[in-house]
Amino acid sequence: MSEPIVHLTRRSQWDAARAQGTYEISTRGRTLQQEGFIHCSTRTQLPRIAAAFFSDLDDLVVLVVDPDRLTVPVRYEAAEPGGEEFPHVYGPIPVDAVVGVEPWK
């Protein structure tokens, strides 16, 4: 198994994805269709992402994604040249690629 990547989301969005069979939220307030990819991070990057974008929300969960179970590309990209690279998933995440769901506190 490749190193897992993680994605922070609202529990209700994960519940909806489980019913649908795929997860398609890119980041807070943006869908895969709007953004073109799903923003993910490494475990070490996650606390900074949570603080920057989700600090006013509760009932969050961390989706632990196995990149080997994805059928779409995962690219590590920076927002600006030379910047920190984050994993971006270029398509929907099948619910069976999510190998863990952890509460975020």
Residue, then its C-alpha position, 0 to 999 in steps of 0.5 A: m500500500s502506498e502512503p495514505i492521504v487524508h481529507l478533512t470533511r463534514r460528517s454529513q458530506w461523508d454520509a452522503a458520499r457513502a449513500q452515493g458510492t463516491y466522494e466528490i467534495s473538493t474542499r470547504g464550499r467547493t465540489l470536484q466539478q468546480e475545482g477540477f480535483i479533490h484537495c487532500s493532504t498528508r497527515t503532517q499537513l492536516p493540522r494546518i489545513a484544519a486551522a486555516f479552513f475548518s476552525d469554525l466547524d465541528d463534527l468533522v471527520v478525516l477520510v483516510v484514502d488508500p491511493d492504490r485503490l483509486t482509479v484516477p490520478v493523484r498528483y502532488e502539486a504546489a499552489e505556487p512554484g516552489g511552494e509546499e506540495f499537496p496531494h490532489v485527486y483528479g476524480p471522484i474518490p470511491v467509498d471503498a478507497v476510504v480505508g478509515v474514517e476518524p473523528w477530528k477534534 
